[in-house]
Amino acid sequence: MTHAGAYIHIPFCRSRCSYCDFATGIYQGELASAYVRAVVAEIGSSKNAGAHLDTVYFGGGTPSLLTPAQLDQILSTLHRQFNIDRDSEITVEMNPGTVNRDQLRAFRDLGVNRASFGAQTFDDAELAKLGRSHSSADTLKTFHELRAAGFNNVSFDLIAGLPGQTLAGWQRNIEQSLALEPEHLSFYLLEVHSGTPLADHIRRGLQPVPDEDLAAVMYEWMIERAAAAGYEHYEISNLAKPGFESRHNTKYWTGAPYFGFGCSAHSFDGVARRWSNQRDVQRYVENVEQGVSPVVEEQELTAADLRAEALFLGMRMMRGVDVREYNELFGVDLRAEHQDDLDRFREAGLVEFDGDLIRLTRNGALMSNEVFAAFV
């Protein structure tokens, strides 16, 4: 039986990063307290109460800005409303310098057993350009405090392709990361979103345009170097030591159900229904306080939608999509349905066939958006 996951969005940050277009804002104590009460109320009225969960993920934003007492309110409500497995993966996203050892020990006592850690880069000049509020020294200090507090499942977030970033600089980032031996590495090629300060800086010539070709070289170098250090490349943007793959995020790529709480949170029932919450923090709180559903969008996926999602989400996993399983699930011959596209991508060296598996090559992973667009 496939168990569900719970996602809780915490939209508060200590400062706003120049590249960010997420539903986040600056931390304010009173609003944060009201927000936590609203999230607790939303969980308490969930129509999915009683479902079995084996992952809980606090994302944001900077969830580590919550006090242990606030985190406890949310987790206690989840335990009352859902059947949460004893060996569940419970993740909190954290930024360097936002927690101390006592807080981290309190988080561990509440059952948090995984930290997703926003290192981004170990270069202080690059951190400043990104508008990050921490230094590389903060990263090292907080990481060692995580270990001292008993966290033995830590994931680093890293960004490649920053404006002006060199291959040598990226390699230093990776070497410093590997020297610390986190259990998991998530890495992203920088995307410049319209309307962000970074996009404005680039438009005005204050920062150079990111070099996409260089970013591709950075990606390939990281994969090879991390593999040599014992990490498995299990998803396009994720590497892990064996047994430390993100159980929660894997639900998104494999069609498992997940229930989102908080502003901008998304949910999927594991069958065909998706829904998402109000994006604005204040409106979300007001909706919940007034007894109005914060859901602003609902979608019933068609059979064609479900087949497309199973294909392009499944191919994010580097093991690929099992043709036989796909055909049994949907009653459709995958190779016949997408023969022209698959033949074209194979000839271009973007996908490969291995028995019943269809998967992206390393070049295909770099150009995954182009590949997936053919299946949507």
N, C-alpha and C positions, 0 to 999 in steps of 0.2 A: 504494500500500500504506500502510495506517495503522500508524505506529509507536507503540510503547507509551511510557509515562512511568514513572518510579520516584519514589515518595514515601518519604522517610525521616523518621520522627518523632523529634524530640529533645525530651524532656519536661522539661527543666530551665529554671528561671527564677531571676533574681536576687531577685525578690520575687513575691508572689502578688497579682494584681490583684483588686479587690473584686467584679468582675462575671464572673470567669472560671469556667467549669465544664469546661474541657478537661482532658485527662489530663496534668497537669503537676505539678511539685513544685520545691522549693528546690534549687538546685545544690549538690551534694556531690562533691568531687573524686574520691574512691575509687569511689563509685557510678557517676559519669560514665565513668570509665575502664572499669569492668566492663561498663557498658551499651554503650559503643562496641565492645568486643570481642564482645559478644553480637550486635549488629547486623551486624558483619562476618561472624560465623559464620552468621547467618541468611541473609545475601546469598549467602555461599559455598555454601550447601546448597539454594539456590532451584531449584525444579523448572522454573522458566521461564528458566533460564540459556540464553544464546544468542539470546534475543529482541533485536530491534532497538529501541533507545531513542533518542528525540530530545529528551526533557526529563527533568531531575532536579530534585526540589524538596525542600529541607530545611525542614520546618515544625515548629511546636512550640506552646508552649514558646519558648525563645530559642536557636535553633541557633548564633547568633553567640557563645555562651558556650564553644563547642568551641574547642580550640586548632587552629591550622593543621595540626599533625601528626595530630590526631584526625580532622579533616575529610579529610585525605589518605588515612588508612587506609580510610575508607569509600568515597571516590571511586575509589581504586586497586582495591578489591575489585569495585566495580561495573564498572569497565573490564575486569577479568579475566573476569567472569561474563557480561557482556552486550556486544552490539555497539552502541556509543554513537556516534552521528553526530558528525562533527567540528564541525558548526554547531549543536550542541544548546544549548538554553536550560537553564542551570544556576542555580537560584535558591536563595538562603539568606535566610530571615527574620532580621531584625536589629532590635534595640531600641536606641534612642539611648543613648549612654554605655557600651555593652557592648563596643565595639571601638575600636581606635586605627588610625592610618594604616598602621603596619607590618603589623598583622594583616590589614587590608583588602587591602593589596598582596599578601600571602601568599595570601589567598583567590583573588585574581585570577590569580595565578601557577598556582593549582591548576585553573583553568578556570571558576571561578564568574564569571558574567557578568551576573547580575541580582540586585538586592537588593529584598526586600519589607520595607519600613521602617515600624515601628510608631509613627508620630507620635501618632495618636489625637486630640490637640487641642494647640493652641499656648497654651492658657490654663493657667497654673501651678496655679491654684486647682482647676480641673477635674481636672488630672492628679493632684493630691493626693487628691481625693475618690475617684478611681478606684483609688487604691493603686498608681499607677505610680511607678517608682523613678527616673524621669528628669524633667528640667525642659525648658522650651521652648528654653533656651540649649543644653542637651545635644543637642536635635534639630537645631538649626542647625549646631552644631559637627560632629556626626557626618555630617550630609548633605554638608557641604563636604569632609570627609575622604573620603567615598565618591567624590566627583567627583575629588579630587586623586589617589585611588588608581586611577582609570581606569574607574569604573563609569558607563556611559552608558545604563543601563537600570535606573531606580529607580522603585519603586512606593511610594506613601504609603498607609497605612491610616488612616482617619479615622472617628470615631464621632459620629453625630448623635443628638439626643434625650436627652442626658444630664440627670439631675435638676438643675433650676434653670437649664439652659442657655437663653440667649435667642437670638432670630433674629440680632440684631446680633453676638453673640458667635460664632455659627456662620459668619456672613458674614466676619468677621475671619479665622477659621480658613481658610476657602477662599481668601481673597485672599492670605494668607501662603503657603499651599501653592502657588497658581498663580504667585506671584512667584518661587518657587524652581524652577519649571518641571520637575517630575518627569515622567518619560515615562508614568506610569500612576497612577491614583487608584482605590483601593478604599474604599468607604464603607459603613457599616453603621448601621442604626437600632438603638439599644441594645435588647437583650433582657434582661429581668431573670429570671435562672434561679433557681428554688427551691433553697435550700441555700447560696447564695453570700452573702458578707458584705453585698453591696449589697442583696439582697433583704431581709436582716434589718434593715438600716438603714432601708429604706423602710417595712417593717412597723412598726418602732418609732417612726417619725416623725422620725428623725434626718436623713433626706433626703426631698425631695418626690417624689411619684409622677411619672415621666416623662410629658410631655404628648405623646400620640401625634399629635394634630392638628397641633401645632407641628412635630413631627418630619417630618410629611408636607410641610409648607411648606418646611422646610429642604431636603428631598430635591429638590423641584421647583426651588428656587432654585439649588441646586448644579448640577443638570443644565443649566439654561439658561446659567449663568455659565461653566461649564467648556466648553460647546459654543462659546460666543463666543470662548473662549481657544484653540480648535482641538482640543479633545478629543472623541472619538467615544464615545457611550454604547453600548457593544457588548453589555453584559450587565447584568442588573438592578442589580447593586451595583458595576459596574466601568466606568471610563472610561479611554481610552488615546489618546495621540497615534497617528496612523496608522502601522501597522506594529509597534506595541508592545503589542498585546494579549497577555495571559498565555497562552502556548502550552500550558503544563502544565494550568492550571485549565480551559482550553477542552476538554481531554480528558474531564473529568468531565461536561460538559454535552452532549457529542456522541457518547457511547457508545464512546469509544476505550478500549483496555486500559490499565491502570495497575497496578503492583505496589508494595505498601506493605511497608515494613520498620520494625521497632521496635514498641514497645508501642502499642496502640490503632490501629495502622495498618490501613487497609482496602485491598482489592484487587478488581479486576474483570478477567476474562479477555477482555473485549470481545465475548463471545458470550452466555453466560447464567449464569456462575458468579461469585458474590461470596464473599469470605471476610474475616475480621477477626481481629486478634491480641488476646492478653491485654492488658487495660487497665492493670493494676498493674505498675509499673516493676520492683519486686523480683521478683515472680513471673515476669515476662517473662524477666529475666536468669537466674533459676533454671531455668526451662524449657529455655532454649537451652543453658545449661551442662550440663544433664543429658541432652541429646540428645532432649528432648521437644518436639514441635511447639508453638509459641506460639499457633497458630490455635485460637480458641475457638468460632468460629461460621462455618458455611458455608451458602450458600443457592443453590439452583438456581432461577433465575427461570423462571416459566412464560411462555407466549406472551403472556398478558394482562399480566403484569408488564412484559415488554419493551416492549409497545406503550405502556403507561402511562408508563414512564420516558422513552421516546423523545419523548413528547408534553410532559410537564411539565418535563423537563430541557432539551429543545430550546427550549421557550418562555422559558427563562431568558435565552436569547440574543435580543437585541432585533430581530434580523433575522427571527426567528420560525421556524416549522416549515413546510417545503415539503410540501404535501399530496400532490403527485404522487410525490415520493420516499418519503414515508411509505407510501402505498398500494402502491408497487412492492416495498418492503422487507417489508411484513407481509401483503400480499394482502388488505387490509381498507380499505374506504372510510372515511377519517377523518371526513369531514363527516357521513356517515350514522351512524357509530358513536357520535358525540358531538353529534348535531344539536341536541338540546334544550338541553344545557349551552352549546354555542357560541352558539346563538341568544339565550339568556338573557344571556350575558356581553356579546355584541355590543350588545344593546339597552341594557344598563347602562353601555356605554362602556368596558368593560374589555378587550375584544379587538377587533381589526379584521382585515379581509380585504384582501389586496392581490394580485390575481391568484391564484397557487397558494400564497401565503404566508398563514399565520395567525399573528398576533403580538399581544403585549400592547400596549395603549396605555400612556401614562405613568401614568394612574390605575390601570390594570391591574397595572403593575409595583409600585405601592404596595400593592395588595391581592392580590399574587401567591399568597400562601398560601391564600387563600380560593378563588382560581381553580384552583390545582393540586389542592386537596382533592377537586374534582369528578372528577378523572381518575385518582386513585389507587385 
